[in-house]
Amino acid sequence: MSRPKVLLLSGNFPKKAINLLLTRFDLEVCKSRNGEDSTSPEDIINCIPGKFGIFCYSTISINEQILKAAGSSLKVVGTMSVGYDHVDLPAMKKYGVRLGNTPGVLTEAVAETAVGLVIATARRFFEANNELKTGGWKNWYPNWLCGKGIRDSVVGIVGCGQIGTSIAEKLSKFKIAQLLYYSRSEKPAVNALGGKLVSVDELMANSDFVVVSIALNDETRFIVNRQRIANMKPNSILVNIGRGQLVDQDALVEALQKKIIRGAGLDVMTPEPLPLNHPLMGLDNVLLLPHIGSSTIETEEEMAIMTAQNILAVLEGTPMPNEVVS
């Protein structure tokens, strides 16, 4: 008797997750017509018919065309990510397909990245590294490559879920003057650190460091808008580890170009990958990372295993470890 099949949208998922799936499924990596690994919508549509599940990640859109092409056999999509804005939830509901994600697993890894971006951007690490490698380190003089310290600063965190709370815990150790946060409700863990719940406008206008870690949805899209960027302190730094569309990127580019704010550190942007000729690429007061917030060996393995467990649970008729319910 043939076993149900899962379509893998990468051939590089951690082996422990693959071995877990192989206990109950046959696996197929999505390929193009010439036999190469592919994540193009057309190739996914060609490969998806007859599959029980899809194992994907956050940069691949799962749209209605894919779900329709899958047919009635498709029961579950497992995404190796916390965010699921790449999945068409109304279409999932329409076709009766369940969705599992991986919250909680990557909290510490992403929080570490946020703190790293704050430090590296504030202290101009990448500018300094470039000076060293290109011969700029010849003679020290006062104010050369001086950055901004975190001690005695006001830190503002937009979005205090698990990741935002972890960022608050870490940055509060830097002897900051004040911790502001925006969230839908009071966060006792952040209040215990001395945090104060404020509006987004108050946070943006009064913070030396603004860290964006809120989930992307219709209400939060462009929560960091042009007016709020314009109201930031001249020496402030913006860090975004959430999603690119949380920030009005055109307004941010203008603010960086005109030195309206001191700098920015971005692990996420719009679009991804960012084109090499994008204006952000030519600025020396922005530090860009290629969406590697959760990219530790340990975290990716744990996320992949949880994704496999979500898919297996649907086959076995048991509760998914983490199901997205729309």
C-alpha positions in Angstrom: 0.0 0.0 0.0 1.4 3.4 -1.0 2.2 5.9 1.7 1.0 9.5 1.8 3.5 12.0 0.3 4.8 15.3 1.6 6.3 17.9 -0.8 9.5 19.5 0.5 10.1 23.0 -0.8 13.8 22.6 -0.1 16.3 19.8 -0.2 18.2 21.2 2.7 15.9 20.8 5.7 17.7 19.3 8.8 18.0 15.6 8.7 16.3 14.9 12.0 13.1 16.4 10.7 13.4 14.5 7.4 14.0 11.2 9.2 11.0 11.9 11.4 8.7 12.4 8.3 10.1 9.3 6.7 8.6 7.1 9.4 5.2 7.7 7.9 5.6 9.5 4.6 7.2 9.3 1.2 9.0 12.6 0.5 9.5 14.5 -2.7 11.6 17.7 -3.2 10.0 20.2 -5.5 11.9 20.1 -8.8 11.7 22.1 -12.0 11.3 20.5 -15.4 15.0 20.3 -15.8 15.4 18.4 -12.6 16.8 21.3 -10.4 15.4 22.1 -7.0 12.8 24.8 -7.4 10.4 27.0 -5.4 8.8 28.8 -8.3 4.9 28.9 -8.2 4.7 27.1 -11.5 6.9 24.3 -10.3 5.1 24.0 -7.0 1.8 23.7 -8.9 3.3 21.0 -11.1 4.6 19.0 -8.2 1.7 19.4 -5.7 -1.0 17.2 -7.0 -1.7 14.1 -4.9 0.4 15.4 -1.9 -0.8 15.1 1.7 1.3 17.9 3.0 3.7 20.8 2.1 6.8 21.5 4.1 7.7 25.2 3.4 9.2 28.3 4.9 8.5 32.0 5.1 9.8 33.3 1.8 7.6 31.0 -0.3 4.0 32.0 -1.0 1.3 29.4 -0.6 -1.5 30.8 -2.6 -4.9 29.7 -3.8 -3.5 28.5 -7.2 -1.2 26.1 -5.3 -4.0 24.9 -3.0 -6.4 24.4 -5.9 -3.8 22.4 -7.9 -3.2 20.2 -4.9 -6.7 18.7 -5.0 -8.5 17.1 -2.1 -5.5 15.0 -1.0 -3.7 18.1 0.6 -4.5 18.2 4.3 -1.7 20.3 5.9 0.9 23.0 5.3 3.8 23.1 7.7 5.8 26.3 7.6 9.2 26.4 9.3 8.5 30.0 10.6 6.6 31.9 13.2 5.1 34.3 10.7 2.5 33.0 8.2 1.7 36.1 6.2 3.1 34.1 3.2 0.1 31.7 3.4 -3.3 32.6 2.0 -5.4 31.9 5.1 -8.9 32.4 3.5 -7.9 30.0 0.7 -6.6 27.5 3.3 -10.0 27.6 5.0 -11.8 27.3 1.7 -10.0 24.1 0.8 -10.0 22.7 4.3 -6.2 22.7 4.7 -4.7 23.1 8.1 -1.6 25.2 8.9 1.1 24.6 11.5 3.9 27.1 12.4 6.8 27.2 14.9 6.3 29.9 17.5 8.5 30.0 20.6 11.3 28.1 19.1 13.2 31.0 17.7 12.6 33.6 20.4 16.1 33.7 21.8 17.9 33.5 18.4 15.9 36.4 17.0 16.3 38.4 20.2 20.0 37.9 20.1 20.0 39.2 16.5 18.1 42.3 17.5 20.5 43.1 20.3 23.4 42.5 17.9 21.9 44.9 15.4 21.5 47.5 18.1 25.1 47.2 19.2 26.6 46.9 15.7 24.7 49.8 14.3 25.1 52.1 17.3 28.9 51.4 17.6 29.3 51.4 13.8 31.0 48.0 13.7 30.7 47.4 10.0 31.9 50.9 9.1 34.9 50.4 11.3 35.5 46.9 9.8 35.5 48.4 6.3 37.9 51.2 7.4 40.3 48.6 8.7 40.1 46.5 5.6 40.4 49.3 3.1 43.3 51.2 4.7 41.4 53.8 6.6 42.9 52.9 9.9 46.0 55.0 9.7 45.9 57.6 12.4 43.4 58.0 15.2 41.9 61.4 15.7 39.2 62.7 18.1 35.7 61.7 17.1 36.9 59.1 14.5 34.3 56.4 14.1 32.6 57.4 17.4 29.3 55.6 17.9 26.4 55.9 20.2 26.4 54.2 23.6 23.4 52.2 25.0 23.9 53.1 28.7 21.6 55.9 29.9 19.5 55.7 26.7 15.8 55.3 26.2 14.9 52.0 24.5 11.6 51.5 22.8 10.2 48.2 21.7 7.3 48.0 19.3 5.7 44.7 20.0 6.3 42.8 23.2 5.3 39.3 22.5 7.8 36.5 23.4 10.6 38.0 21.2 10.0 41.6 22.2 10.0 40.6 25.9 13.3 38.7 25.4 14.8 41.8 23.7 13.6 44.0 26.6 15.2 41.6 29.1 18.5 41.7 27.3 18.7 45.4 26.6 17.6 46.3 30.2 21.0 44.9 31.4 22.8 47.7 29.6 22.0 50.2 32.4 19.5 52.1 30.2 17.6 55.1 31.5 14.1 54.1 30.5 12.3 51.2 28.8 9.2 52.0 26.7 7.1 49.5 24.9 4.0 49.3 22.8 1.7 46.2 22.9 -2.0 45.5 22.8 -2.0 45.0 26.5 0.2 45.4 29.6 3.1 42.9 29.8 3.9 42.1 33.5 7.3 40.7 32.6 8.3 43.9 30.9 6.8 46.0 33.6 8.9 44.1 36.1 12.0 45.4 34.2 10.8 49.0 34.6 9.0 49.1 31.3 6.3 51.6 30.6 3.4 50.8 28.1 3.0 53.8 25.8 1.5 54.6 22.4 3.5 54.1 19.3 3.7 57.8 18.7 5.1 58.5 22.2 7.6 55.6 21.9 8.9 56.7 18.5 9.3 60.3 19.6 11.1 59.6 22.8 13.3 56.6 22.2 17.0 56.6 21.4 16.7 53.0 20.1 13.5 51.8 18.5 13.3 48.0 18.0 10.4 46.7 15.9 9.4 43.2 16.7 5.6 43.2 16.3 3.8 40.7 14.1 2.7 41.8 10.6 -1.0 42.0 9.9 -3.4 44.5 8.3 -3.3 46.7 11.5 0.4 46.8 11.9 1.5 47.2 8.3 3.6 50.4 8.1 3.2 50.9 11.8 6.5 52.8 11.5 5.2 55.3 9.0 6.6 58.5 7.5 5.3 60.8 10.2 6.6 58.6 13.1 10.0 58.4 11.5 10.1 62.2 11.0 9.3 62.5 14.8 12.2 60.4 15.9 15.2 61.9 17.7 18.0 63.1 15.4 20.5 60.7 17.0 18.1 57.7 17.2 18.5 54.3 15.7 15.8 52.1 14.2 16.2 48.3 14.3 13.7 46.0 12.5 13.6 42.2 13.1 9.9 41.7 12.4 8.9 42.0 8.8 9.9 44.5 6.1 6.3 45.9 5.6 6.1 47.1 9.2 8.3 50.0 8.2 7.6 52.6 5.4 10.9 51.8 3.7 10.8 54.7 1.3 10.4 57.1 4.2 13.2 55.3 6.1 15.6 55.7 3.1 14.9 59.4 3.0 15.4 59.8 6.7 18.8 58.0 6.5 19.9 60.0 3.4 19.0 63.3 5.0 20.4 62.2 8.4 17.1 62.8 10.0 17.9 59.8 12.2 21.4 58.5 13.0 21.0 55.0 11.6 19.2 51.7 11.1 19.8 48.0 11.5 17.5 45.8 9.4 17.3 42.0 9.2 14.1 42.3 7.2 13.2 44.6 4.3 11.0 44.9 1.2 11.4 43.1 -1.1 13.5 40.2 -0.1 16.1 39.6 -1.4 16.8 43.3 -1.7 17.9 44.4 -5.2 21.6 45.2 -5.4 20.8 48.7 -6.8 18.3 49.5 -4.0 19.1 52.9 -2.3 19.6 51.2 1.1 22.6 49.4 -0.4 24.5 52.6 -0.9 24.1 54.1 2.6 26.8 53.8 5.2 24.4 54.5 8.1 22.4 51.3 7.7 23.4 47.8 8.5 21.6 45.1 6.4 21.3 41.4 7.2 19.7 38.8 4.9 16.9 37.8 7.2 19.0 35.6 9.4 17.4 36.3 12.7 16.7 32.7 13.5 19.6 31.3 11.7 21.4 29.2 14.3 22.0 25.5 13.8 20.1 24.6 16.9 17.1 26.8 16.2 16.7 25.7 12.6 16.8 22.1 13.6 14.2 22.6 16.4 12.0 24.5 14.0 12.2 21.8 11.3 11.4 19.1 13.8 8.3 21.0 15.0 7.2 21.5 11.4 7.5 17.7 10.8 5.6 17.1 14.1 2.8 19.4 12.9 2.4 17.5 9.7 2.6 14.1 11.4 -0.1 15.1 13.9 -2.6 15.7 11.1 -2.0 12.3 9.6 -2.3 10.6 13.1 -5.4 12.6 14.1 -3.7 14.1 17.2 -3.5 17.8 18.1 -0.8 19.7 16.2 2.0 21.1 18.5 1.3 24.5 17.0 -1.7 25.1 14.7 -2.7 28.4 13.2 -6.4 28.8 13.6 -8.0 31.5 11.5 
